[in-house]
């Protein structure tokens, strides 16, 4: 039996990753179809299992909201945007649920 070359090894890893991504995509598609086809009277928002809340750093908050740093901190000061929490000695972060709630309020046309 001969030893695998680096090229063969790289091709195997790439194929394995491609197959893994394809399986994940198929699983997500199946879950989506199951949700769409269910006869449940429960609203869709209640059927989706939520991941545990996580803390978002400023670049992610900026990406999600479309606001820049100065606007985020100004709206925090005015009580419009969720307050950050200390995630470390020199690190601020925002609970994902609070940011998503703020985004949902904007999408529904409500402002606080």
Secondary structure, 3 states (H helix, E strand, C coil): CCCCCHHHHHHHHHHHHHHHHHHHHHHHHHHHHHHHHCCCCCCHHHHCCCCCCCEECHHHHHHHHCCCHHHHHHHHHCCCCCCCEEEECCEEEEEHHHHHHHHHHHHCCCCC
